[in-house]
Structure formats: C-alpha cells, structure tokens
C-alpha cells in the first residue's frame, strides 16, 4: 500500500531540513532537496512499520486510555 504525505523542507545554511507533520518524529536532513526527501521517506516508512508491529504484536493485557493535557 502506498500513502502520500506532505513534507516541509527548509534550507538552513548548507543543509536542508525536513519533517512530516502527520507523522510525529519524522525529521531528517540532507545536503540536497532530493536527499532530504529520500531520508524523510525512509523515516516515515520506519516509523509506520514500527507502529504497526507494536500494534500487531499480540501483547495481551489490560489496555487503558486516558486523556492528558499538555501545555504547548
């Protein structure tokens, strides 16, 4: 399955930095726009794979859901 995500890329000095807002933790950098795009693709793929593995790991036990408040 293939999904499309919007990446934000900024030039900072000699480097490009990028992130994907829809995937928390998906940050990367590169010397070129193409390099940072490829790095972001890999980061998003790894994060989503890890989330899927954890969700499907079959760990049994009590699951709790709580609302938390965070100042930003």
C-alpha positions in Angstrom: 0.0 0.0 0.0 1.2 3.5 -0.8 0.3 6.7 1.0 1.1 10.3 0.3 2.3 12.7 3.0 3.2 16.4 2.8 6.7 17.2 3.8 8.0 20.6 4.8 11.6 21.3 3.7 13.7 24.4 4.7 17.2 25.4 3.7 19.3 26.2 6.7 22.9 27.1 5.9 24.4 24.4 3.8 21.7 21.8 4.8 18.1 21.2 4.0 16.0 20.0 6.9 12.6 18.4 6.6 9.7 17.0 8.6 6.3 15.4 8.1 3.7 16.9 10.4 1.3 14.0 10.0 4.0 11.5 11.4 5.3 12.7 14.7 9.1 12.1 14.9 9.6 12.1 11.1 12.5 14.6 10.8 15.6 14.4 8.6 18.2 16.4 6.8 20.3 16.3 3.7 22.7 18.3 1.5 20.1 18.4 -1.3 16.4 18.6 -1.6 16.4 15.1 -3.1 18.5 13.7 -0.3 16.2 15.1 2.4 13.1 13.8 0.6 14.6 10.3 0.4 15.6 10.4 4.0 12.1 11.5 5.0 10.6 8.6 3.0 12.8 6.2 4.9 12.0 7.8 8.3 8.2 7.7 7.7 8.4 4.1 6.5 10.3 3.0 9.5 8.1 4.8 12.0 4.9 3.4 10.4 6.3 -0.1 10.3 7.3 0.1 14.0 3.9 1.4 15.0 2.2 -1.4 13.0 4.5 -4.1 14.6 3.8 -2.8 18.1 0.1 -2.7 17.4 0.0 -6.2 16.0 2.5 -7.8 18.4 -0.3 -9.7 20.2 0.7 -8.5 23.6 -2.1 -9.3 25.9 -3.0 -7.4 29.0 -5.1 -4.6 30.2 -5.2 -1.6 27.9 -6.0 1.8 29.4 -6.9 5.0 27.6 -6.6 8.3 29.3 -6.8 11.9 28.2 -3.8 14.0 29.1 -3.3 17.8 28.9 -0.1 19.3 27.7 0.9 22.9 27.5 2.4 23.9 24.2 
